[in-house]
Amino acid sequence: MKVKEVADLVGISVRTLHHYDEIGLLIPEDTTESGYRVYSEKNLETLQQILFFKELGFPLKKIKEIIYSPSFDREEALQMHRKFLLEKRNRLDKMIGTIEKTIQHSKGEIQMSNQEKFEGFDFSNNPYEQEARAKWGDKAVDESNAKIGKMSKFQQQELANKFNDIYRNLATLRHLSPESKEAQEGIEEWYVYLNQIGHYSLDVFKGLGQMYVDDVRFTKNIDKFGEGLAEFMRDAMAVYADSKK
């Protein structure tokens, strides 16, 4: 099948398939003399796996590591996908129930306990990714931390100083639009510097920005440089990642 046929079949964009090819996540079986990508049945099976993992919140870099691991077993993965999705459905059912009870509570029809008001919420790390890492291994053992751990005290201090300088600069820009030229130049400096101590794909970079807001520890530390900086960085990082794909 050609790329447009696959895109129409799956319901994703041609651009997405091109991106998967460019990052080595889904490489077409063949390319015609005219330059058209041709996808095989095996490619479609791999794409299905990619989309299952993506549905469960895995970043593309992690999906690539898992499905190309020597120990990866497709049938076993499908069983795990089924288990994960059932767990996700159960959690969503709980949240729907919480919403319905909250509506009744707001109308005075029932009384809810404080505990009942938060049933179904889960802000822990992705449990599916944790289990997948345990199953298929994690080859990308936080490369950044490994590099930092090998640095001298002086080098680590220089690194911290550079981080702080970038944060201070971004703090002066946080009242601008995340899409502004100044904001994007500041965020690009952050992206380039991060990739000097590790490997951050655009998707991982975007996810990192989201974590700055989702994880209160990150938010607290980043907002020391200026209130609202974490949210500004998240938005600017998302704009940067999407614009570079």
C-alpha positions, 0 to 999 in steps of 0.5 A: 500500500502507498502512504496515502492509502495507509493514511486513509485506512488508519485515519492518520495524516501522511505527514505523521507517516513521513515523520515515523519514517524519518525517525526510524519508527516505521520504515516502509518496506520499499520505495518505488523509482518515483519515490513513493513509499510502499508499506507491507503487511508487516509494516501495517502490523508494526503500525498497529503496535505503535498506535496501541502504545501511543493510545496508552501514552507512550512517547514515540522514542520509548515505543521505538525502543520497545518494538525494536528490542530483541526481546519484543514479542508481538503476541505477548505485547497484544496481551499486555495491550488488552490488559492495559486498555481494560485497566484504562477503561475501568479507570475511565468508568470510575471517573464517569461515575464520579462526574455523574455523582457530582452532578447529582450532588450539585443538584442536592440529590445525593451527598458525596464524601470528599473521597468519593469526589476524587475517585478515578483520578490518578496522577502517578507515573504511567503504570503501563510504561513502568510494566513495559520497561520491566518486560522489555528493558529500558535501553535508554537508561536516562542518558542525561543523568549518566553523563552528569554523574560522570562529570566533575563537581566543577562541570556539574556546577557549570551545568547548573549555572547554564541551566539557571541562565536559560531559565532566567532568560525565559522568565523575562519572556514569559509574558510574551506569546509562546509563539513569538520569535523571542520565545521560540528562540529562547526555547530553541536554546533550551532544546539545543542545550538539553541535547548536548547532555542527552537525546531528546526527540521533539516528542520527548521535548514536548512531553517534558514540557507537559511534565513541568506542569503535571509534576508539582516538583518541577513546577515549584522549582521552575516557577522560582525563576518567575511565576507562571514560567513552567506553563509558559515553557510547556506551551512554548516547547509544544509550539517548538516541537510541532513547528519542527516536525 
